[in-house]
Amino acid sequence: MTRRGWVLFLAMGVIWGVPYAMIRVAVRDLDPTVVAFGRTLIGAVILLPIALYSKTLAPVFRRWRPLLLYTLVEITGPWFLIGYAETTLNSSTVGLLIAAVPLIAVVIVTRLGHDRFDARRTIGLVIGFAGVAALVGLDVDLSQPAAIGAIALTTLGYAIGPIIIDRALADLPPLGVVTASLILAAVIYAPFASLRWPARITADAAWSVLGLAVICTAAAFLVFFALISEVGPARATVITYINPAVAILLGVTLLDEPLTIGMAIGFPLVILGSVLGTARTRTASGQDLVHAAPAAPLPDK
C-alpha cells in the first residue's frame, strides 16, 4: 500500500470510530431524531454542490425504489436507533456491538446462496458471536431490552445495506448514492424532528451534531471514496476492524466510560471472528470461489 493509501486508511479508521462518542454527547441534550436529522441535513448540504457539479444525482434518483430501501436500512433506521441506544448504553459498547456487522452480512449472503460456509468461516462466526455474547452478558444491563434490540436492528440494517448496493445500485456513482440517501433521510426525519425540537440547544450538543455531519458524514464519505480509488474496495473495508478500537479508546479516555471485562474478552473475539468469518472462500484448486459478504460501510459508521 502506498503512503497516501496508509494515510487515508488510518484517517478512515479514526473518522468512523469517532461517531459513537459524538452521538453519546449529543443525545444527552437532544432527542435522537433531532441528532440524526441535523447530521443528515448538514451532510447533504455539504455534499450536494459536489454531486451537482459532477452530475451524479440524476441517475440515482431515477432508481428511487432501491435508493429508498437502502436509505431506510443504512441511514434512517440505524442513525436513529444508535442514538436511542446510546441514551442508555456506553458509546464504546455500542461501537463494539456494531463490529459484528460483517458476521451478520456473511450469514445473510450465505443464506441467499451467494456464498458458502467452510470450516474457517464457521469457526470465525462462532468466535465472533461468542465475543458479542460475552460483551452483552458482562457489560449490558439486560433490563434495557429496547436498547439491545435497537443495536440488533442496526447491525441487521448495516449488513443488508451493502447487499442492496451490490444488487441494485452498484453501477451508479457512489457520491450520488450517498448524497441522495442523505437528502431522503433528512426529508424523512424532518417532521419527526420538528415535533421533538428542543427549546434550547447546548453548545456541546451543537458541536457534536456539527462534527457528526461535517467530519463523520460528508468528509468521511469523500475520504472513503478516495481510499477505495487508492487501494481498492476489498482493502478499504478492513477499516471495519479498526473502528471499534477507536470507539473504545475515545469512550474510555474522553467520556470516562469504564474499560470492562466484557470489552477485554469481547473485543478480540469479535475482531478475530470477523476476520476469519469474512475471509475469502477458496476451492480445492486454490482459486477464489466468491468474495466474502460485503463489509458494511459503518458511517458510525
ZAVEXPA-675347 format. One line per 8 residues: number of its first residue (from 1); their letters; for each residue x, y, z of C-alpha. Coordinates in nm, 3 decimals, padded with zeros to 5 digits. Example, Ala and Ser with C-alpha at 12.3 -4.5 7.8 and 13.67 -1.06 7.14 Angstrom:
2
1> AS> 01.230:-00.450:00.780; 01.367:-00.106:00.714
***
This chain:
301
1> MTRRGWVL> 00.000:00.000:00.000; 00.127:00.350:-00.083; 00.193:00.618:00.178; -00.120:00.801:00.061; -00.316:00.479:00.098; -00.197:00.434:00.458; -00.284:00.796:00.543; -00.635:00.756:00.401
9> FLAMGVIW> -00.675:00.418:00.570; -00.577:00.548:00.915; -00.790:00.859:00.866; -01.097:00.648:00.793; -01.031:00.420:01.089; -01.038:00.725:01.315; -01.319:00.915:01.143; -01.563:00.623:01.157
17> GVPYAMIR> -01.462:00.533:01.511; -01.545:00.882:01.638; -01.926:00.899:01.580; -02.018:00.684:01.878; -01.862:00.928:02.124; -02.017:01.228:01.946; -02.361:01.067:01.943; -02.329:00.987:02.314
25> VAVRDLDP> -02.260:01.356:02.387; -02.537:01.481:02.158; -02.817:01.259:02.292; -02.754:01.379:02.646; -02.933:01.701:02.548; -03.111:01.627:02.219; -03.365:01.371:02.107; -03.204:01.105:01.883
33> TVVAFGRT> -03.433:01.210:01.597; -03.304:01.568:01.615; -02.943:01.445:01.616; -03.000:01.223:01.312; -03.185:01.499:01.127; -02.912:01.755:01.189; -02.645:01.512:01.077; -02.818:01.415:00.753
41> LIGAVILL> -02.930:01.768:00.664; -02.589:01.930:00.713; -02.412:01.639:00.544; -02.645:01.663:00.245; -02.597:02.040:00.216; -02.218:01.993:00.210; -02.217:01.712:-00.047; -02.496:01.847:-00.269
49> PIALYSKT> -02.286:02.107:-00.460; -02.019:01.845:-00.531; -02.278:01.595:-00.652; -02.448:01.856:-00.871; -02.118:01.968:-01.020; -02.023:01.609:-01.103; -02.378:01.538:-01.234; -02.413:01.224:-01.023
57> LAPVFRRW> -02.757:01.282:-00.870; -02.998:01.247:-01.163; -02.921:00.882:-01.248; -02.951:00.787:-00.881; -03.296:00.940:-00.828; -03.422:00.760:-01.140; -03.377:00.440:-00.941; -03.564:00.572:-00.639
65> RPLLLYTL> -03.714:00.245:-00.513; -03.386:00.066:-00.424; -03.243:00.403:-00.319; -03.527:00.450:-00.069; -03.485:00.096:00.065; -03.111:00.148:00.102; -03.169:00.480:00.281; -03.411:00.322:00.527
73> VEITGPWF> -03.189:00.028:00.624; -02.848:00.200:00.609; -02.914:00.555:00.733; -03.266:00.643:00.852; -03.317:00.342:01.076; -02.962:00.289:01.209; -02.875:00.652:01.283; -03.190:00.699:01.493
81> LIGYAETT> -03.155:00.359:01.662; -02.789:00.416:01.755; -02.879:00.748:01.912; -03.165:00.587:02.101; -02.940:00.305:02.226; -02.674:00.548:02.342; -02.920:00.718:02.575; -02.865:00.414:02.799
89> LNSSTVGL> -02.559:00.227:02.666; -02.196:00.339:02.663; -02.064:00.454:02.325; -01.777:00.205:02.340; -02.019:-00.083:02.399; -02.235:00.023:02.104; -01.928:00.058:01.879; -01.811:-00.290:01.964
97> LIAAVPLI> -02.154:-00.449:01.918; -02.180:-00.295:01.572; -01.844:-00.451:01.484; -02.042:-00.773:01.443; -02.197:-00.637:01.120; -01.962:-00.835:00.889; -02.064:-01.154:01.068; -02.434:-01.080:01.009
105> AVVIVTRL> -02.360:-00.994:00.646; -02.181:-01.319:00.573; -02.470:-01.520:00.721; -02.722:-01.332:00.504; -02.519:-01.368:00.185; -02.463:-01.738:00.252; -02.833:-01.794:00.314; -02.909:-01.618:-00.016
113> GHDRFDAR> -02.689:-01.874:-00.189; -02.415:-01.632:-00.295; -02.152:-01.784:-00.071; -02.089:-02.093:00.133; -01.955:-02.184:00.473; -01.625:-02.361:00.512; -01.454:-02.466:00.836; -01.261:-02.140:00.878
121> RTIGLVIG> -01.567:-01.924:00.821; -01.779:-02.133:01.058; -01.514:-02.106:01.329; -01.494:-01.732:01.271; -01.869:-01.690:01.311; -01.871:-01.892:01.631; -01.581:-01.691:01.776; -01.728:-01.358:01.671
129> FAGVAALV> -02.073:-01.423:01.810; -01.915:-01.558:02.130; -01.747:-01.218:02.163; -02.081:-01.042:02.119; -02.238:-01.273:02.377; -01.956:-01.200:02.622; -01.999:-00.827:02.576; -02.378:-00.838:02.616
137> GLDVDLSQ> -02.368:-01.081:02.907; -02.098:-00.899:03.104; -02.149:-00.532:03.010; -02.507:-00.467:02.903; -02.786:-00.413:03.152; -03.038:-00.672:03.036; -03.313:-00.465:03.194; -03.280:-00.237:02.887
145> PAAIGAIA> -03.404:-00.475:02.614; -03.514:-00.187:02.388; -03.155:-00.057:02.361; -03.025:-00.405:02.282; -03.298:-00.450:02.023; -03.210:-00.115:01.867; -02.849:-00.222:01.814; -02.960:-00.562:01.684
153> LTTLGYAI> -03.177:-00.389:01.422; -02.890:-00.153:01.340; -02.647:-00.437:01.273; -02.908:-00.605:01.054; -02.962:-00.284:00.856; -02.590:-00.223:00.815; -02.549:-00.579:00.688; -02.836:-00.552:00.437
161> GPIIIDRA> -02.741:-00.208:00.302; -02.431:-00.315:00.107; -02.625:-00.608:-00.039; -02.880:-00.363:-00.181; -02.595:-00.155:-00.322; -02.439:-00.464:-00.479; -02.766:-00.583:-00.634; -02.937:-00.261:-00.740
169> LADLPPLG> -02.708:00.043:-00.716; -02.355:-00.077:-00.782; -02.337:00.078:-01.130; -02.428:00.425:-01.002; -02.179:00.691:-00.885; -02.113:00.637:-00.511; -02.115:01.011:-00.439; -02.458:01.040:-00.597
177> VVTASLIL> -02.592:00.746:-00.395; -02.464:00.886:-00.066; -02.585:01.242:-00.133; -02.928:01.126:-00.249; -02.960:00.898:00.055; -02.876:01.183:00.292; -03.134:01.407:00.123; -03.403:01.139:00.151
185> AAVIYAPF> -03.311:01.066:00.513; -03.329:01.435:00.606; -03.673:01.461:00.445; -03.793:01.153:00.636; -03.656:01.279:00.968; -03.782:01.639:00.928; -04.143:01.606:01.051; -04.040:01.391:01.349
193> ASLRWPAR> -03.751:01.623:01.440; -03.983:01.924:01.432; -04.200:01.759:01.696; -03.901:01.686:01.919; -03.712:02.011:01.862; -03.574:02.145:02.194; -03.634:02.492:02.331; -03.259:02.528:02.374
201> ITADAAWS> -02.958:02.353:02.216; -02.645:02.334:02.430; -02.302:02.409:02.287; -02.179:02.052:02.345; -02.476:01.905:02.159; -02.447:02.154:01.873; -02.076:02.090:01.823; -02.133:01.714:01.837
209> VLGLAVIC> -02.403:01.725:01.567; -02.185:01.953:01.353; -01.891:01.717:01.394; -02.108:01.421:01.303; -02.227:01.595:00.986; -01.903:01.754:00.866; -01.638:01.504:00.979; -01.816:01.171:01.019
217> TAAAFLVF> -02.052:01.206:00.724; -01.951:01.449:00.446; -01.573:01.433:00.489; -01.584:01.064:00.578; -01.752:00.961:00.254; -01.518:01.175:00.044; -01.215:01.021:00.214; -01.366:00.674:00.179
225> FALISEVG> -01.413:00.719:-00.196; -01.050:00.833:-00.221; -00.941:00.528:-00.021; -01.134:00.291:-00.249; -00.974:00.456:-00.552; -00.629:00.421:-00.396; -00.635:00.068:-00.250; -00.949:-00.097:-00.392
233> PARATVIT> -01.276:-00.191:-00.222; -01.152:-00.510:-00.056; -00.873:-00.345:00.140; -01.085:-00.040:00.213; -01.341:-00.242:00.409; -01.072:-00.356:00.656; -01.135:-00.028:00.844; -01.430:-00.221:00.988
241> YINPAVAI> -01.183:-00.382:01.228; -01.023:-00.054:01.342; -01.336:00.150:01.417; -01.429:-00.039:01.739; -01.083:00.015:01.885; -01.115:00.389:01.824; -01.465:00.391:01.973; -01.342:00.214:02.288
249> LLGVTLLD> -01.038:00.443:02.321; -01.247:00.759:02.290; -01.518:00.631:02.521; -01.269:00.542:02.793; -01.041:00.847:02.764; -01.284:01.129:02.679; -01.618:01.017:02.823; -01.484:00.835:03.130
257> EPLTIGMA> -01.655:00.513:03.028; -01.520:00.202:03.200; -01.286:-00.045:03.031; -01.473:-00.357:03.130; -01.411:-00.729:03.142; -01.671:-00.770:02.870; -01.472:-00.543:02.638; -01.146:-00.716:02.723
265> IGFPLVIL> -01.297:-01.052:02.628; -01.543:-00.946:02.360; -01.328:-00.708:02.153; -01.056:-00.954:02.043; -01.314:-01.228:01.986; -01.537:-01.007:01.768; -01.244:-00.881:01.561; -01.083:-01.225:01.522
273> GSVLGTAR> -01.419:-01.377:01.434; -01.489:-01.107:01.176; -01.150:-01.155:01.012; -01.197:-01.533:00.989; -01.567:-01.521:00.910; -01.535:-01.278:00.620; -01.222:-01.428:00.467; -01.245:-01.539:00.105
281> TRTASGQD> -01.357:-01.894:00.046; -01.127:-02.097:-00.175; -01.186:-02.406:-00.382; -00.959:-02.707:-00.374; -00.767:-02.570:-00.671; -00.682:-02.263:-00.470; -00.895:-02.026:-00.677; -01.132:-01.780:-00.512
289> LVHAAPAA> -01.486:-01.915:-00.513; -01.656:-01.592:-00.415; -01.580:-01.280:-00.223; -01.686:-01.265:00.136; -02.000:-01.080:00.227; -01.965:-00.711:00.166; -01.849:-00.531:00.479; -02.081:-00.256:00.586
297> PLPDK> -01.955:00.097:00.529; -02.017:00.179:00.911; -02.064:00.556:00.897; -02.070:00.511:01.274; -02.045:00.409:01.075
***
